[in-house]
Amino acid sequence: MASPERPRRRLIVNADDFGRSAAINEAVVRAHREGILTTASLMVNEPHAAEAVALARACPALGVGLHLTLVAGRAALPAAESPGLADPAGQLPADAVRAGWRFFFRRELRAALRREIAAQFDAFARTGLPLDHVNGHLNVHLHPTVLPLVLEIGRRHGLRALRLTRDPFWLNTRLAGGAWAYRVRHAGVFTLLSAAARPRLRRAGVRHTARVFGLLQNGRVDEAYLMRLLPRLPAGDSELYAHPSLTDFRVEFEALVSPRVRALIAAEGIQLIRYADL
């Protein structure tokens, strides 16, 4: 008797913060060429963004998207053009929670947010790279003030796919331990944000995966975590995101190029895809 066919499982493996440093850029390219990485999200305002774009052009199979940065990074526009959003040196607020409250309650910031989001989409368009997806630094793209602007502006730039950040909490409890306060807090916040965002994405015709892994790991997407996750990966389409670097998050880079992880993906019959394949 033939064995029953396995449910299809497809996985996007994404690197955030592409363009932030040379160490990140090299890790992204190596994780794509030597490992399981399929996509990367570009911070268009960071010092090594031009290098990242050049590297991406040499890796045509790597899907590249926009890593929208409204906190903890550099603004695309001078402070005078987005008053209240960035400081005079062009630095965006470092405290994401405080910034989120300001975005929500200070209506006068919405015009500045609109201009900054549009400037980052325009900067990505100037790279000439196809827009594989959009997400946000610290997942700010799901903020209830930000998301409608992303969908409106993204429509003009061919936005087809966006990260719907929902990391299944109860599955995560079986995969990892520790950092419980962080994990419970982020699971609760992003469960609510993703529930509110899902109907907006459906109405806009923007695609997303059924679930996203990596949020609750916060820099701990290591080999041991992946070896536990992959056999339990649910049916359907998922995203796993990490922050590979040859310096700060080297353990995540090593996980993405691990021969054991690659062998397990093959043994489990998991198909590696990009957002463009959804």
Wavefront OBJ file of the C-alpha trace (Angstrom):
o trace
v 0.000 0.000 0.000
v 1.331 3.429 -0.943
v 2.074 5.740 1.954
v -0.252 8.748 2.236
v 1.040 11.896 0.590
v 2.437 14.475 2.995
v 0.661 17.834 3.208
v 2.615 20.480 1.315
v 4.880 22.598 3.514
v 6.578 25.658 2.057
v 8.958 27.958 3.907
v 10.280 31.448 3.224
v 13.574 32.003 5.048
v 14.205 35.730 5.374
v 17.036 37.918 6.671
v 16.084 41.279 8.141
v 18.387 44.348 8.269
v 20.061 43.805 4.872
v 22.188 46.881 4.215
v 22.811 47.836 7.826
v 26.451 46.693 7.903
v 29.047 44.919 5.808
v 28.982 41.991 8.261
v 25.235 41.581 7.753
v 25.509 41.888 3.970
v 28.172 39.183 3.741
v 26.203 36.906 6.053
v 23.051 37.352 3.954
v 24.783 36.483 0.702
v 26.591 33.508 2.178
v 23.419 32.222 3.864
v 21.693 32.413 0.488
v 24.473 30.787 -1.521
v 25.591 28.226 1.045
v 22.471 27.727 3.123
v 18.689 27.993 3.232
v 18.079 31.747 2.962
v 15.605 32.664 0.206
v 14.798 36.360 0.821
v 16.190 39.472 2.501
v 14.670 42.774 3.612
v 16.597 45.918 2.688
v 17.024 48.941 4.969
v 17.293 51.558 2.240
v 18.651 54.348 4.488
v 21.506 52.497 6.159
v 25.208 53.061 5.307
v 25.738 49.765 3.477
v 22.501 49.739 1.477
v 24.246 50.390 -1.857
v 26.605 47.455 -1.219
v 23.595 45.255 -0.378
v 21.906 46.213 -3.648
v 25.024 45.342 -5.647
v 25.263 41.990 -3.898
v 21.576 41.307 -4.509
v 22.004 41.965 -8.225
v 24.635 39.219 -8.265
v 22.144 36.829 -6.584
v 19.082 36.885 -8.866
v 17.376 34.030 -6.993
v 17.377 36.065 -3.755
v 14.033 37.799 -3.230
v 14.590 41.298 -1.846
v 11.954 43.385 -0.100
v 11.694 46.676 1.749
v 12.457 46.654 5.480
v 10.503 49.795 6.322
v 12.302 51.709 9.070
v 10.365 54.169 11.226
v 12.111 53.424 14.536
v 15.668 52.552 15.582
v 17.320 53.621 12.347
v 17.927 56.442 9.886
v 15.231 58.452 8.151
v 15.146 58.847 4.381
v 14.087 62.495 4.616
v 15.769 65.428 6.354
v 14.216 66.296 9.702
v 12.805 69.524 8.251
v 10.688 67.512 5.794
v 9.266 65.195 8.457
v 8.986 67.322 11.596
v 8.527 65.389 14.797
v 9.596 62.082 13.269
v 13.410 62.200 13.263
v 15.937 64.246 15.227
v 18.136 66.899 13.538
v 20.752 64.240 12.752
v 18.141 62.137 10.917
v 17.886 59.459 13.590
v 14.467 57.918 14.145
v 13.269 57.259 17.716
v 15.058 54.377 19.419
v 12.197 53.464 21.762
v 9.720 51.564 19.582
v 6.995 51.404 22.236
v 7.054 55.131 22.914
v 7.184 55.862 19.183
v 4.186 53.601 18.612
v 2.088 55.559 21.109
v 3.132 58.821 19.452
v 2.232 57.512 15.992
v -1.204 56.545 17.274
v -2.140 59.581 19.317
v -0.391 62.473 17.549
v -2.386 62.952 14.382
v 0.001 65.670 13.188
v 2.669 62.970 12.728
v 0.662 61.153 10.070
v 1.680 63.509 7.283
v 5.332 63.034 8.266
v 4.875 59.260 8.355
v 3.264 59.327 4.922
v 6.188 61.281 3.452
v 8.814 59.060 5.103
v 7.126 55.820 4.021
v 6.785 57.135 0.454
v 10.450 58.180 0.433
v 11.555 54.687 1.465
v 9.393 53.037 -1.197
v 10.851 55.461 -3.746
v 14.386 54.652 -2.603
v 13.726 50.947 -3.032
v 12.260 51.548 -6.495
v 15.453 53.365 -7.524
v 17.469 50.201 -6.845
v 15.746 48.538 -9.792
v 15.241 45.353 -7.772
v 11.834 43.645 -7.984
v 9.851 44.227 -4.772
v 9.482 40.735 -3.315
v 7.758 41.823 -0.092
v 7.469 44.496 2.578
v 7.928 44.270 6.334
v 9.044 46.666 9.044
v 12.038 47.079 11.305
v 10.782 45.789 14.682
v 7.645 44.867 12.718
v 6.423 48.472 12.813
v 4.550 47.914 9.534
v 1.627 46.346 11.469
v 1.091 49.452 13.602
v -2.544 50.531 13.076
v -1.488 54.006 11.930
v 1.318 52.752 9.696
v -0.313 49.808 7.915
v -2.965 51.800 5.983
v -0.218 54.124 4.719
v 1.951 51.156 3.687
v -0.923 49.609 1.727
v -1.876 52.904 0.078
v 1.668 53.846 -0.948
v 2.700 50.268 -1.649
v -0.105 49.876 -4.172
v 1.651 52.427 -6.379
v 4.857 50.381 -6.160
v 3.414 46.970 -6.949
v 3.162 45.684 -3.386
v 1.969 42.069 -3.561
v 3.143 40.483 -0.303
v 3.680 41.579 3.289
v 4.749 39.886 6.516
v 1.771 39.138 8.763
v 3.744 38.703 11.968
v 2.125 36.007 14.054
v 4.445 33.499 15.728
v 2.360 30.589 17.139
v 2.911 30.895 20.894
v 1.941 27.400 22.014
v 4.124 25.793 19.371
v 6.964 28.090 20.407
v 6.682 26.899 24.016
v 7.540 23.397 22.787
v 10.531 24.652 20.803
v 12.300 27.018 23.177
v 12.527 28.115 26.786
v 13.470 31.253 28.671
v 12.689 34.936 28.030
v 9.086 34.260 29.024
v 8.139 37.889 29.687
v 9.367 38.915 26.233
v 7.698 35.994 24.500
v 4.314 36.348 26.226
v 4.234 40.107 25.642
v 5.163 39.905 21.963
v 2.874 36.958 21.288
v -0.064 38.882 22.747
v 0.658 42.163 20.959
v 1.272 40.635 17.540
v -1.659 38.239 17.760
v -3.894 41.310 18.114
v -2.086 43.337 15.446
v -2.118 40.489 12.925
v -5.811 39.807 13.549
v -6.594 43.459 12.826
v -4.334 43.515 9.752
v -5.544 40.306 8.100
v -8.846 41.659 6.694
v -7.056 44.788 5.448
v -4.577 42.641 3.532
v -7.373 40.507 2.105
v -9.266 43.564 0.838
v -6.049 44.966 -0.655
v -5.183 41.684 -2.378
v -1.844 41.505 -0.534
v -0.540 38.022 0.167
v 1.029 36.696 3.346
v 2.035 33.425 4.943
v -0.183 31.618 7.435
v 2.380 32.053 10.214
v 5.771 33.596 10.925
v 8.550 32.134 13.062
v 11.410 34.098 14.616
v 9.563 36.886 16.428
v 9.542 35.070 19.765
v 13.193 34.006 19.450
v 14.586 37.567 19.442
v 18.058 36.752 18.113
v 18.002 33.092 19.148
v 17.185 31.412 15.831
v 19.978 28.920 16.336
v 20.587 25.436 14.960
v 18.940 23.712 17.931
v 15.771 25.765 17.462
v 15.602 24.962 13.738
v 16.188 21.260 14.345
v 13.149 21.281 16.654
v 11.005 23.521 14.445
v 11.371 21.881 11.037
v 9.844 18.468 11.885
v 6.891 20.332 13.475
v 6.460 22.891 10.700
v 2.699 23.067 9.994
v 1.224 22.434 6.574
v 0.911 25.399 4.255
v 3.099 28.479 3.842
v 5.274 29.848 6.646
v 8.026 32.413 7.041
v 11.073 32.095 9.260
v 13.017 35.298 9.788
v 16.399 35.838 11.375
v 19.137 38.471 11.629
v 22.256 36.749 10.297
v 25.546 38.561 10.766
v 29.185 37.588 10.949
v 29.451 39.564 14.201
v 26.449 40.327 16.427
v 24.153 37.429 15.463
v 26.665 34.913 14.154
v 24.729 32.050 15.766
v 21.817 32.800 13.435
v 24.112 32.867 10.412
v 25.584 29.519 11.432
v 22.098 28.042 11.783
v 21.149 29.119 8.255
v 24.238 27.492 6.698
v 24.182 24.381 8.901
v 24.501 21.134 6.878
v 22.276 19.426 9.483
v 19.519 21.959 8.905
v 19.784 21.634 5.125
v 19.646 17.851 5.371
v 16.588 17.996 7.634
v 14.730 20.298 5.230
v 15.382 17.807 2.432
v 14.366 14.833 4.591
v 11.149 16.589 5.651
v 10.264 17.494 2.073
v 9.986 21.205 2.904
v 10.024 23.468 -0.160
v 12.004 26.699 0.186
v 10.302 29.637 -1.550
v 10.208 33.439 -1.769
v 7.248 35.750 -1.179
v 7.012 36.084 -4.955
v 6.062 32.383 -5.055
v 2.966 32.751 -2.870
l 1 2 3 4 5 6 7 8 9 10 11 12 13 14 15 16 17 18 19 20 21 22 23 24 25 26 27 28 29 30 31 32 33 34 35 36 37 38 39 40 41 42 43 44 45 46 47 48 49 50 51 52 53 54 55 56 57 58 59 60 61 62 63 64 65 66 67 68 69 70 71 72 73 74 75 76 77 78 79 80 81 82 83 84 85 86 87 88 89 90 91 92 93 94 95 96 97 98 99 100 101 102 103 104 105 106 107 108 109 110 111 112 113 114 115 116 117 118 119 120 121 122 123 124 125 126 127 128 129 130 131 132 133 134 135 136 137 138 139 140 141 142 143 144 145 146 147 148 149 150 151 152 153 154 155 156 157 158 159 160 161 162 163 164 165 166 167 168 169 170 171 172 173 174 175 176 177 178 179 180 181 182 183 184 185 186 187 188 189 190 191 192 193 194 195 196 197 198 199 200 201 202 203 204 205 206 207 208 209 210 211 212 213 214 215 216 217 218 219 220 221 222 223 224 225 226 227 228 229 230 231 232 233 234 235 236 237 238 239 240 241 242 243 244 245 246 247 248 249 250 251 252 253 254 255 256 257 258 259 260 261 262 263 264 265 266 267 268 269 270 271 272 273 274 275 276 277 278
